Amino acid sequence: MKRIILLFLVGSIIISCKVTSETKSAGSIERLDPALDNIIDRDATIEVLAEGYQWSEGPVWIDKKEMLLFSDVPKNTIYKWTEKNGAEVYLTPSGYTGTEPSQSREPGSNGLTLNAAGHLILCQHGDRRVARLNTDLDEPKPVFVTLADRFEGKRFNSPNDAVVRKNGDIFFTDPPYGLPQQENDTTKDIKFQGVYKIATSGAVSLLVDSLTRPNGIALTPDEKTLIVANSDPAKAVWYAFDLIDGETISNPRILFDATEKAKTDKGLPDGLKIDSQGNIFATGPGGVWIFSAEGKLLGKIKVPEATANCALTADEKTLFLTSHSSLLRIKMR
C-alpha cells in the first residue's frame, strides 16, 4: 500500500509541477573552472523528479522509448521514469530470482546498460551475474539470459556496474556489496574484487585484481582508456587504465584521489558516465565531480545525499542522478 501511495504522490507532484511550473530542487553547482560554463548553464537547477527509494542506482536512458530505467537495489526492483507518468515500477524481481528469501541487504540489480541491439544488460547482485533481459522492453518480465556468472569456475561476488564497448564486449566490476557479508563471507568464491571483460564469444577475462572496491566503470569515447571508481573510504580514488586493443590494460594511474573529501562529504567514488567530448561525470563525495577529458576538475554538482550514479540522454542535454532515496535531473547546455 505504501508503494502505491508513493507512486500516486510522485505522479501528482509531476502533474502539479506542469501546472504551476514549480519544481522541487536540491543542491547547488560548484564552479571551479570557467570551462564548466560550456557544460552546465549558470542558472541550471537540480530538480527532484521522484523520492522514496532505499538506494537508487544504475540509471540508463532509453532514447527510443523516452524513458529512464533505474534500480532500487535493496527492493530488488527496477523503476521507469517518463516525463508523462513520472516514476513507476518497471520490473521485479530485478537482481535476485531465487525462491528462498535473499540473505543480502542489496539483492537487486545495480548497474544497467544497453548493448548495440538495444537489449537491457543488468548487473545482478543477488544472482551474482551479468545478464540480459530476455523480453521486450515494452513488456518486461523477469526472464534473463546469463551472460557470465563465473570466472575460472568460481562464482562472481556481485557484479556492480558495466559498460559496453562498440564491438559488444562488456566490461564490469565485481565488488562484494551484494553478498550477505562483505568480509569473510562463506559464499565468497573469488577472494579479490575484480574488473572483467566478457567478450562477444562469451569468454571472461580478468583485467584488474588489485582494487579494493571497484565500482563505477566507463570508457572514453575513443575506447582507449578505461576509468574505474574505487568505493573504498580508505582509497576513494578514480583510476585510469590504457586499454590495449581492447584486450589488456596497461599504465594504471590515479585520475583523482578524493580520499580526504570522503572523510567529510557523503558518498564515495561510484557510478560515472563520459560524454562525447570526453568530459567525465563521476559520482563521489558530495555529489557529481565533473572532469575535463584531460582530467582537470571543472566543478561539482553538490547534493545533500550520497549520489550513486548518473546517466546522460542521447543528446547530452540532460543528466539524471540517482541520489540515495531520490531521482534528480539537471539540464545541460
Stockholm file with secondary structure:
# STOCKHOLM 1.0

chainA/1-333         MKRIILLFLVGSIIISCKVTSETKSAGSIERLDPALDNIIDRDATIEVLAEGYQWSEGPVWIDKKEMLLFSDVPKNTIYKWTEKNGAEVYLTPSGYTGTEPSQSREPGSNGLTLNAAGHLILCQHGDRRVARLNTDLDEPKPVFVTLADRFEGKRFNSPNDAVVRKNGDIFFTDPPYGLPQQENDTTKDIKFQGVYKIATSGAVSLLVDSLTRPNGIALTPDEKTLIVANSDPAKAVWYAFDLIDGETISNPRILFDATEKAKTDKGLPDGLKIDSQGNIFATGPGGVWIFSAEGKLLGKIKVPEATANCALTADEKTLFLTSHSSLLRIKMR
#=GR chainA/1-333 SS CHHHHHHHHHHHHHHHHHHHCCCCBCCEEEECSGGGGGTSCTTCCEEEEEECCSSEEEEEEEGGGTEEEEEETTTTEEEEEETTTEEEEEESSSSCCCSSCCCCSCCSEEEEEECTTCCEEEEETTTTEEEEECSCTTSCCSCEEEEECEETTEECSCCCCEEECTTSCEEEEECSTTSSSSSSCTTCCCSSCEEEEECTTSCEEEEECCCSSEEEEEECTTSCEEEEEEEETTEEEEEEEEEETTTEEEEEEEEEECHHHHTTSSCCSCCEEECTTCCEEEEETTEEEEECTTSCEEEEEECSSCEEEEEECTTSCEEEEEETTEEEEEECC
#=GC SS_cons         CHHHHHHHHHHHHHHHHHHHCCCCBCCEEEECSGGGGGTSCTTCCEEEEEECCSSEEEEEEEGGGTEEEEEETTTTEEEEEETTTEEEEEESSSSCCCSSCCCCSCCSEEEEEECTTCCEEEEETTTTEEEEECSCTTSCCSCEEEEECEETTEECSCCCCEEECTTSCEEEEECSTTSSSSSSCTTCCCSSCEEEEECTTSCEEEEECCCSSEEEEEECTTSCEEEEEEEETTEEEEEEEEEETTTEEEEEEEEEECHHHHTTSSCCSCCEEECTTCCEEEEETTEEEEECTTSCEEEEEECSSCEEEEEECTTSCEEEEEETTEEEEEECC
//
